[in-house]
Amino acid sequence: MKRRTLRGQVTEGEVKRLIVDDGRLNHGYKVVSFVIAGSDFTGAAHDCFGTLSLDYDSPLTWDWGDNRQIGWASTANYRLGALDAPFTVLDPDHVVIMDLYIQGQVSGSTAGGSQINYLIELEPVELSNDQAILSLIKERSQDDLR
């Protein structure tokens, strides 16, 4: 299957919708790669972290117990002319059926509004009816009251 790449920038403090539900419940995507990096290397503080989630209201803080969050990434400071290796964790058992959201924060940023670069690689997945129902259930956090 052909992989799809999403790349761009998200503004610190905002939630950006990356994939919009196409109404086909038997068609989804698996995130196979998620990398972020700050966009301004002139300042002292440009460490950044971000989350990929299946719900607009998912918190920015990393919560690996929240089923709505499926990916977590960070990158460290630019030091001595070399970018530190990025850190990424992806839930290996997820499929994006509805929407995918990204948000991030730049460490040490007080004004907000900084740009964070992202690169996400997706692989299309075809699902049976049962798999689609289970994926939709999993997208909801177990303590979600909606």
C-alpha positions in Angstrom: 0.0 0.0 0.0 1.1 3.5 -0.7 2.2 5.6 2.3 1.0 9.1 2.8 3.1 11.9 4.3 1.7 14.9 6.3 4.1 17.7 7.0 3.9 21.3 8.0 3.8 23.5 11.1 1.5 23.8 14.1 1.4 26.9 16.2 2.3 26.4 19.8 -0.8 26.4 22.0 -3.2 25.5 19.1 -4.8 22.2 18.1 -4.5 21.4 14.3 -6.8 18.9 12.5 -4.7 16.9 10.1 -7.1 14.3 8.8 -10.8 14.9 8.3 -13.3 12.0 8.6 -14.2 10.9 5.0 -17.2 8.8 6.3 -15.7 5.5 5.3 -15.5 3.5 8.5 -13.7 0.5 6.8 -10.8 2.8 5.7 -8.2 4.1 8.1 -4.6 5.0 8.6 -1.9 3.8 10.9 0.8 6.3 11.9 4.2 4.7 11.3 6.4 7.8 12.0 5.9 11.0 13.9 8.8 13.6 14.2 8.7 17.2 15.5 11.3 19.9 15.6 11.3 23.6 16.6 11.5 26.1 13.8 13.7 28.8 15.4 17.2 27.9 16.2 18.3 31.4 17.1 17.0 31.4 20.6 18.3 29.6 23.7 15.1 27.5 24.3 13.7 25.5 21.4 13.2 22.1 22.9 9.7 21.1 22.0 7.2 18.3 22.5 3.9 17.3 20.9 1.1 14.8 20.9 -1.0 13.1 18.2 -4.5 12.4 19.3 -7.8 11.2 18.0 -9.9 13.9 19.8 -9.7 17.7 19.7 -10.2 17.9 23.4 -7.3 15.6 24.3 -4.8 17.4 26.6 -1.4 18.5 25.5 0.3 16.8 28.5 1.5 13.3 27.8 -0.9 10.8 29.2 -0.2 7.3 28.0 -3.3 6.0 29.7 -5.6 8.2 27.6 -6.8 6.2 24.6 -7.3 9.4 22.6 -3.5 10.0 22.5 -1.7 7.7 20.0 1.7 9.4 19.6 4.2 11.4 21.6 7.3 13.1 20.3 10.0 15.6 21.5 13.2 17.0 20.3 16.0 18.5 22.4 18.0 21.7 22.0 20.3 22.5 19.1 23.7 22.2 20.6 27.2 22.4 19.2 26.0 22.5 15.6 24.1 19.2 15.7 20.4 18.4 16.3 19.9 15.9 19.1 18.1 12.8 18.1 14.3 13.1 18.3 12.3 10.9 20.7 9.0 9.3 19.5 6.6 6.8 20.9 3.7 5.5 18.9 0.9 3.3 20.1 1.4 0.2 17.9 -2.2 -0.8 18.2 -4.1 2.1 16.7 -6.0 3.0 13.5 -7.1 6.5 12.7 -10.7 6.3 11.4 -12.1 9.6 12.2 -9.8 12.6 12.7 -6.2 13.1 13.7 -5.0 16.1 15.7 -1.6 17.5 16.6 -0.6 20.0 19.2 2.8 21.0 20.7 4.7 23.2 23.1 8.1 24.8 22.9 10.0 24.6 26.2 10.9 27.9 27.8 8.5 29.8 25.5 6.6 32.5 27.5 5.0 34.4 24.7 3.5 31.4 22.9 2.8 31.4 19.2 6.1 29.7 18.2 5.9 27.3 15.2 6.7 23.6 15.5 7.5 21.5 12.5 6.0 18.1 12.1 6.5 15.1 9.7 4.0 12.3 10.0 4.0 9.1 7.8 0.7 7.2 7.4 -0.1 3.8 6.0 -3.6 3.1 4.7 -5.5 0.3 6.4 -8.6 -1.6 5.3 -10.8 -2.8 8.1 -13.5 -5.4 8.5 -16.8 -4.2 10.1 -15.8 -5.7 13.5 -12.3 -4.1 13.3 -13.9 -0.7 12.5 -16.2 -0.9 15.5 -13.4 -1.9 17.9 -11.2 1.0 16.6 -14.1 3.5 17.1 -14.6 2.3 20.6 -10.8 2.5 21.3 -10.7 6.1 20.1 -12.8 7.1 23.1 -11.1 7.4 26.4 -12.5 5.0 29.0 -13.3 7.9 31.4 -14.9 10.0 28.7 -18.4 11.2 29.8 -19.7 12.3 26.4 
